[in-house]
């Protein structure tokens, strides 16, 4: 039973001169932020990926975010005929139509990867409308020229075009170039290939890539007058740092920062902290409040009750098959409720959430769905400070969540008082289970069980 989840923003439509353009608006604040990315975009499907949801959640703390799908992409109208694109000016007109419909007279323009082409042109042709320009992993022109030695050779560009077609919607092999940190993550690859299919059809992939390779906005760079921030990744293989350095040399007064890492996929496959730290400092004039590798998170522990006895009675193969089904259920619910899998423990899981209400709702769904395949779980949830250690987590917050789980009965879910206090207003009700001594944790702890209606 679902206890509640934060929904994705409503998708609306703006009428441009050549069709309808889908867009979303979310967040609030003293500034508007127009986020522009490339053709691999689908306003609705993006929210199925937890790292993207976390990226946009943090970006929306800096202002009212406006996003759209380019015509021919995602939920927007197709472009007539077999051509994916017409001109860069048409794309800029679409951006203006979205801004007009959203009631935005002046905006920060955030151009990410291929979206930087339209962002640069808008800043150059309509400077009164652009209060600031942010270019992340941007490429002003892909192909090499006599005065542009950093570009790709025609042969390399053609090989990349063929590679894009070969992997689109099937293998996700381009992640090795754009997001190597998750290139071998089966869950992410599965989501990404579906996201590609929902963005543009296979028949238009080569047209799209070739359009991107040919567009050249270098002449617009010296005309930009808005304060400009340029960010690039040091080890990037496709949206290379050399492109960022070139733009910094040609946009008057531009601020350039080279960040560690190689991920350039929009929202950076989860590694977006350094990027948005720089964006926040640029927009607010203040350094982001970053506390090293320690964050506040809601930690979920689950455990299969009696797993050792079950494995012995069922035999290895039957147990492994059942465990794989358990893992699929857990991962599907983590995706649904924006949880981040830390690890599968062999007889349960550890996950983190950026909101305790989603953690509780996720735990309820996991316990109920796993019970339907004949496994009994118990779960514990606590919100506290955790230490990030690569992909793993540590610290007292993790220890407490584990101890809370150990107090749960078969089929039960227990949460700490911190969780209960933080979900006030969510509609989730709790029953008190009393006060407990948690092994290795000082003091007495009140634990609560969500009431399932």
C-alpha positions as CSV (number, residue, x, y, z in Angstrom):
1,X,0.0,0.0,0.0
2,X,1.3,3.4,-1.0
3,X,1.5,5.9,1.8
4,X,2.5,8.8,-0.4
5,X,5.2,10.0,-2.8
6,X,6.3,13.3,-4.2
7,X,5.0,13.6,-7.8
8,X,6.9,14.9,-10.8
9,X,6.0,18.4,-12.0
10,X,3.0,18.8,-14.3
11,X,3.9,18.8,-18.0
12,X,2.3,21.7,-20.0
13,X,2.6,23.0,-23.5
14,X,3.7,26.2,-25.1
15,X,2.7,27.1,-28.7
16,X,5.6,28.0,-30.9
17,X,5.5,29.2,-34.4
18,X,5.9,25.6,-35.8
19,X,4.2,23.5,-33.2
20,X,3.7,22.7,-29.5
21,X,6.6,22.4,-27.0
22,X,6.3,20.5,-23.8
23,X,7.7,22.1,-20.7
24,X,7.7,21.9,-16.9
25,X,8.1,24.5,-14.1
26,X,9.1,23.6,-10.5
27,X,10.8,25.3,-7.5
28,X,10.6,28.9,-6.5
29,X,12.8,31.8,-5.6
30,X,14.1,35.1,-6.6
31,X,15.3,34.0,-10.0
32,X,14.2,31.9,-13.0
33,X,16.5,29.2,-14.3
34,X,15.9,28.0,-17.9
35,X,17.5,24.5,-18.1
36,X,18.3,23.5,-21.7
37,X,19.8,20.2,-22.7
38,X,20.0,18.1,-25.9
39,X,17.7,15.9,-27.9
40,X,18.0,12.9,-25.5
41,X,15.3,14.3,-23.2
42,X,11.9,13.3,-22.0
43,X,10.3,15.5,-19.4
44,X,8.2,12.7,-17.9
45,X,10.7,9.8,-18.0
46,X,13.6,11.7,-16.5
47,X,11.9,11.6,-13.1
48,X,12.2,7.8,-13.0
49,X,15.9,8.2,-12.5
50,X,16.7,9.0,-8.8
51,X,20.0,10.8,-9.6
52,X,18.2,13.1,-12.0
53,X,15.4,13.8,-9.5
54,X,18.0,14.7,-6.9
55,X,19.8,17.0,-9.3
56,X,16.7,18.9,-10.2
57,X,15.6,19.0,-6.6
58,X,18.8,20.8,-5.6
59,X,18.7,23.1,-8.7
60,X,15.2,24.1,-7.7
61,X,16.5,25.4,-4.4
62,X,18.3,28.1,-6.3
63,X,15.2,29.4,-8.2
64,X,12.2,28.5,-10.3
65,X,13.4,26.0,-12.8
66,X,11.9,25.8,-16.3
67,X,12.6,22.8,-18.5
68,X,11.4,21.8,-22.0
69,X,11.8,19.1,-24.7
70,X,13.0,20.4,-28.0
71,X,10.6,19.9,-30.9
72,X,11.2,16.4,-32.3
73,X,12.2,15.2,-28.9
74,X,10.4,13.7,-25.8
75,X,6.8,15.0,-25.4
76,X,7.1,17.9,-27.8
77,X,5.7,17.9,-31.3
78,X,7.6,16.2,-34.0
79,X,9.4,18.1,-36.7
80,X,7.7,17.7,-40.1
81,X,9.4,15.2,-42.5
82,X,12.4,13.1,-41.7
83,X,14.6,16.0,-40.5
84,X,15.1,16.2,-36.7
85,X,16.2,19.8,-36.7
86,X,15.8,22.9,-38.9
87,X,17.9,25.8,-37.6
88,X,19.4,26.9,-34.3
89,X,17.1,29.9,-34.6
90,X,14.0,27.7,-34.5
91,X,15.3,26.2,-31.3
92,X,15.8,29.6,-29.8
93,X,12.3,30.6,-30.8
94,X,11.0,27.5,-28.9
95,X,12.9,28.6,-25.8
96,X,11.4,32.0,-26.1
97,X,7.9,30.6,-26.5
98,X,8.3,28.5,-23.3
99,X,9.6,31.5,-21.4
100,X,6.7,33.6,-22.5
101,X,4.2,31.0,-21.6
102,X,5.8,30.4,-18.2
103,X,5.7,34.2,-17.6
104,X,9.5,34.6,-17.4
105,X,10.8,38.0,-18.6
106,X,14.4,37.5,-17.5
107,X,16.2,34.3,-16.7
108,X,19.4,32.5,-15.9
109,X,20.1,30.3,-18.9
110,X,21.7,26.9,-18.0
111,X,22.9,25.2,-21.1
112,X,24.0,21.6,-20.6
113,X,26.0,19.6,-23.2
114,X,24.2,20.0,-26.6
115,X,21.7,22.4,-25.0
116,X,24.5,24.9,-24.8
117,X,24.1,25.7,-28.5
118,X,20.7,27.2,-28.0
119,X,21.8,28.7,-24.7
120,X,24.7,30.6,-26.3
121,X,22.5,31.8,-29.2
122,X,19.8,33.1,-26.9
123,X,22.3,35.0,-24.7
124,X,23.8,36.5,-27.8
125,X,20.6,37.5,-29.7
126,X,18.4,38.4,-26.7
127,X,20.8,39.8,-24.0
128,X,18.0,41.7,-22.2
129,X,16.3,38.4,-21.4
130,X,19.4,36.6,-20.0
131,X,20.5,37.7,-16.6
132,X,23.3,35.1,-16.5
133,X,24.6,32.2,-18.6
134,X,25.8,28.9,-17.3
135,X,27.5,26.5,-19.7
136,X,28.2,22.9,-18.4
137,X,30.2,20.5,-20.5
138,X,29.3,22.7,-23.5
139,X,30.5,22.3,-27.1
140,X,30.3,25.4,-29.4
141,X,31.2,23.3,-32.4
142,X,32.2,19.7,-32.7
143,X,34.1,19.4,-36.0
144,X,37.6,20.5,-36.6
145,X,38.5,23.6,-38.7
146,X,41.7,25.3,-39.7
147,X,41.2,27.8,-36.8
148,X,39.7,25.2,-34.5
149,X,42.2,22.4,-34.0
150,X,40.4,21.0,-30.9
151,X,37.5,19.8,-32.9
152,X,36.9,16.2,-34.1
153,X,38.1,15.1,-37.5
154,X,35.4,14.3,-40.1
155,X,36.3,10.7,-39.8
156,X,36.0,10.7,-36.0
157,X,32.7,12.6,-36.1
158,X,31.3,10.0,-38.6
159,X,32.4,7.1,-36.5
160,X,30.7,8.7,-33.4
161,X,27.5,9.2,-35.5
162,X,27.5,5.5,-36.5
163,X,28.2,4.5,-32.9
164,X,25.2,6.6,-31.6
165,X,22.9,4.8,-34.1
166,X,24.2,1.4,-33.2
167,X,23.7,1.7,-29.4
168,X,20.6,3.9,-29.3
169,X,17.9,2.4,-27.2
170,X,19.5,-1.0,-27.0
171,X,23.0,-1.2,-25.4
172,X,23.7,2.1,-23.7
173,X,27.3,1.8,-24.8
174,X,27.6,5.6,-25.2
175,X,27.7,5.8,-21.4
176,X,31.3,4.7,-21.6
177,X,31.9,8.1,-23.2
178,X,29.4,10.3,-21.3
179,X,29.0,8.6,-17.9
180,X,31.7,6.1,-17.3
181,X,31.0,6.0,-13.5
182,X,27.7,4.1,-14.2
183,X,28.5,2.5,-17.6
184,X,28.6,-0.9,-15.9
185,X,25.6,-0.4,-13.7
186,X,22.8,-2.7,-15.2
187,X,20.0,-0.8,-13.5
188,X,21.2,2.6,-14.9
189,X,21.9,1.1,-18.4
190,X,18.4,-0.3,-18.4
191,X,16.8,3.0,-17.5
192,X,19.1,4.9,-19.9
193,X,18.3,2.8,-23.0
194,X,14.5,3.2,-22.3
195,X,15.1,6.9,-21.8
196,X,16.8,7.1,-25.2
197,X,13.8,5.3,-26.9
198,X,11.4,7.7,-25.2
199,X,13.5,10.7,-26.4
200,X,13.8,10.3,-30.1
201,X,13.1,7.4,-32.5
202,X,16.0,5.4,-33.9
203,X,15.4,6.6,-37.5
204,X,16.3,10.2,-36.4
205,X,19.4,9.5,-34.3
206,X,21.9,10.0,-37.1
207,X,20.2,13.1,-38.4
208,X,20.2,14.5,-34.8
209,X,23.9,13.7,-34.2
210,X,24.9,15.1,-37.6
211,X,23.0,18.3,-37.0
212,X,24.8,18.7,-33.7
213,X,28.2,18.1,-35.3
214,X,27.6,20.7,-38.0
215,X,26.1,23.6,-35.9
216,X,28.7,26.2,-35.2
217,X,28.0,29.0,-32.7
218,X,31.5,30.2,-32.2
219,X,30.8,33.5,-33.8
220,X,28.2,34.3,-31.1
221,X,30.7,33.9,-28.2
222,X,32.2,37.4,-28.3
223,X,28.7,38.9,-28.4
224,X,27.7,37.5,-25.0
225,X,27.4,40.2,-22.4
226,X,25.7,38.3,-19.5
227,X,27.9,37.1,-16.6
228,X,29.0,33.7,-17.7
229,X,30.1,30.5,-15.8
230,X,31.7,27.7,-17.7
231,X,32.2,24.3,-16.1
232,X,33.9,21.3,-17.7
233,X,35.2,17.9,-16.5
234,X,38.9,17.2,-16.5
235,X,38.7,13.6,-17.8
236,X,35.7,14.0,-20.1
237,X,36.1,12.0,-23.3
238,X,33.4,13.5,-25.5
239,X,32.4,16.9,-24.1
240,X,36.0,17.6,-23.6
241,X,37.5,20.2,-21.3
242,X,39.3,21.9,-24.3
243,X,35.9,23.1,-25.5
244,X,35.2,24.8,-22.2
245,X,38.7,26.5,-22.3
246,X,38.0,27.7,-25.8
247,X,34.7,29.3,-24.8
248,X,36.3,30.9,-21.7
249,X,38.8,32.6,-24.0
250,X,36.2,33.9,-26.3
251,X,33.3,35.0,-24.0
252,X,34.2,38.4,-22.4
253,X,34.8,38.1,-18.7
254,X,33.7,34.4,-18.5
255,X,34.5,32.5,-15.3
256,X,35.9,29.0,-16.0
257,X,36.2,26.0,-13.6
258,X,37.6,22.6,-14.3
259,X,36.0,19.9,-12.2
260,X,37.3,16.4,-11.5
261,X,35.7,13.4,-13.1
262,X,34.6,12.2,-16.5
263,X,30.7,12.1,-16.3
264,X,29.1,14.7,-18.7
265,X,25.7,13.1,-19.0
266,X,23.2,15.8,-18.0
267,X,22.7,15.7,-14.3
268,X,26.0,13.8,-14.2
269,X,24.6,10.4,-13.2
270,X,24.6,11.3,-9.5
271,X,28.0,13.1,-9.3
272,X,26.4,16.6,-9.6
273,X,27.5,18.0,-6.2
274,X,30.7,19.8,-7.5
275,X,28.8,21.2,-10.4
276,X,25.9,22.7,-8.4
277,X,28.3,23.9,-5.8
278,X,29.9,26.1,-8.4
279,X,26.5,27.1,-9.8
280,X,25.3,28.1,-6.4
281,X,28.4,30.2,-5.7
282,X,28.1,31.9,-9.0
283,X,24.4,32.8,-8.7
284,X,24.4,33.8,-5.0
285,X,27.9,35.1,-4.5
286,X,28.2,32.6,-1.6
287,X,30.0,29.4,-1.4
288,X,27.7,26.4,-1.1
289,X,27.4,25.0,2.4
290,X,29.2,21.8,1.9
291,X,30.2,19.7,4.9
292,X,32.9,17.6,3.3
293,X,31.7,14.0,2.8
294,X,29.0,14.1,5.4
295,X,25.3,14.6,4.5
296,X,21.9,14.2,6.2
297,X,20.2,11.2,4.7
298,X,17.4,8.7,5.5
299,X,18.8,5.2,5.7
300,X,16.7,2.1,5.1
301,X,17.8,-1.4,6.2
302,X,15.9,-4.5,5.2
303,X,16.5,-8.1,6.1
304,X,15.0,-11.4,5.0
305,X,13.8,-13.2,8.2
306,X,15.2,-16.7,8.5
307,X,17.3,-16.5,5.3
308,X,19.8,-19.1,6.3
309,X,17.2,-21.7,7.1
310,X,15.3,-21.0,3.9
311,X,18.5,-21.3,1.8
312,X,19.2,-24.7,3.4
313,X,15.8,-26.1,2.9
314,X,15.3,-24.8,-0.7
315,X,18.7,-25.6,-2.1
316,X,21.1,-23.2,-3.8
317,X,19.5,-22.7,-7.2
318,X,16.0,-22.2,-5.9
319,X,17.2,-19.9,-3.2
320,X,19.3,-17.9,-5.7
321,X,16.3,-17.6,-8.1
322,X,14.1,-16.4,-5.3
323,X,16.7,-13.9,-4.1
324,X,17.0,-12.5,-7.6
325,X,13.3,-11.9,-7.6
326,X,13.6,-10.2,-4.3
327,X,16.4,-7.9,-5.6
328,X,14.3,-6.9,-8.6
329,X,11.4,-6.0,-6.4
330,X,13.6,-3.9,-4.1
331,X,15.3,-2.1,-7.0
332,X,12.1,-1.3,-8.7
333,X,10.7,0.3,-5.6
334,X,13.9,2.2,-4.9
335,X,13.6,3.7,-8.4
336,X,10.0,4.5,-7.8
337,X,10.6,6.4,-4.6
338,X,13.9,8.0,-5.5
339,X,16.0,5.8,-3.2
340,X,19.7,5.1,-3.8
341,X,20.8,1.5,-3.5
342,X,24.0,1.4,-1.4
343,X,24.3,-2.4,-1.5
344,X,22.5,-5.7,-1.5
345,X,23.6,-7.6,1.6
346,X,22.7,-11.1,0.4
347,X,19.6,-11.3,2.5
348,X,18.4,-7.6,2.4
349,X,19.4,-4.2,1.3
350,X,20.8,-0.9,2.5
351,X,19.5,2.3,0.7
352,X,19.4,6.0,1.3
353,X,16.7,8.6,0.5
354,X,16.6,12.4,0.5
355,X,13.2,12.3,2.2
356,X,11.9,10.2,5.0
357,X,8.3,10.0,3.8
358,X,9.5,8.4,0.5
359,X,11.6,5.9,2.6
360,X,8.7,4.8,4.6
361,X,6.4,4.4,1.6
362,X,9.2,2.5,-0.2
363,X,9.6,0.1,2.8
364,X,5.9,-0.6,2.9
365,X,5.8,-1.5,-0.8
366,X,8.9,-3.7,-0.5
367,X,7.7,-5.6,2.5
368,X,4.2,-6.2,0.9
369,X,5.5,-7.2,-2.5
370,X,8.2,-9.5,-1.2
371,X,5.7,-11.2,1.1
372,X,3.7,-12.1,-2.1
373,X,6.7,-14.3,-3.2
374,X,6.9,-16.0,0.1
375,X,9.6,-14.1,1.9
376,X,9.2,-12.3,5.2
377,X,11.1,-9.1,5.7
378,X,11.7,-6.6,8.5
379,X,12.8,-3.1,7.9
380,X,14.3,-0.2,9.9
381,X,14.5,3.5,9.0
382,X,16.5,6.4,10.6
383,X,17.3,9.9,9.4
384,X,20.7,11.2,10.5
385,X,24.1,12.3,9.4
386,X,26.0,9.7,7.3
387,X,29.6,9.7,6.0
388,X,30.0,9.0,2.2
389,X,32.8,6.6,1.4
390,X,32.7,6.3,-2.4
391,X,29.5,4.3,-3.1
392,X,29.2,3.1,0.5
393,X,28.0,4.9,3.6
394,X,29.2,4.8,7.3
395,X,28.7,6.6,10.5
396,X,26.4,6.6,13.5
397,X,23.3,7.3,11.4
398,X,23.9,4.0,9.5
399,X,24.5,2.1,12.8
400,X,21.3,3.4,14.3
401,X,19.2,2.4,11.2
402,X,20.6,-1.1,11.5
403,X,19.8,-1.3,15.2
404,X,16.2,0.0,14.6
405,X,15.7,-2.8,12.0
406,X,17.0,-5.4,14.5
407,X,14.1,-4.5,16.8
408,X,11.4,-5.1,14.1
409,X,9.2,-8.1,14.1
410,X,8.7,-10.4,11.1
411,X,6.9,-8.4,8.5
412,X,7.3,-5.2,10.5
413,X,8.7,-1.8,9.8
414,X,10.2,0.4,12.6
415,X,11.3,4.0,12.4
416,X,13.2,6.2,14.8
417,X,11.5,9.2,16.4
418,X,13.5,11.5,14.0
419,X,11.8,9.9,11.0
420,X,8.4,10.3,12.7
421,X,9.0,14.0,13.4
422,X,10.2,14.8,9.9
423,X,7.2,13.3,8.1
424,X,4.6,15.5,9.9
425,X,2.0,16.6,7.3
426,X,2.7,13.7,5.0
427,X,-0.5,11.8,6.0
428,X,1.5,8.9,7.4
429,X,0.4,7.9,10.9
430,X,2.5,5.9,13.4
431,X,1.9,3.7,16.4
432,X,4.3,3.9,19.3
433,X,6.1,0.7,19.9
434,X,7.8,1.8,23.2
435,X,11.3,2.7,24.2
436,X,14.3,0.5,23.3
437,X,18.0,0.2,24.1
438,X,19.8,0.0,20.8
439,X,23.0,-2.1,21.0
440,X,26.1,0.2,20.9
441,X,24.0,3.4,20.7
442,X,23.8,5.6,23.8
443,X,20.5,6.5,25.5
444,X,17.0,5.2,25.0
445,X,15.2,5.3,21.7
446,X,11.5,5.6,21.0
447,X,10.5,3.6,18.0
448,X,7.4,3.7,15.9
449,X,5.5,1.6,13.4
450,X,3.7,3.1,10.3
451,X,0.0,2.4,10.3
452,X,-0.9,0.8,7.0
453,X,-4.4,1.7,5.9
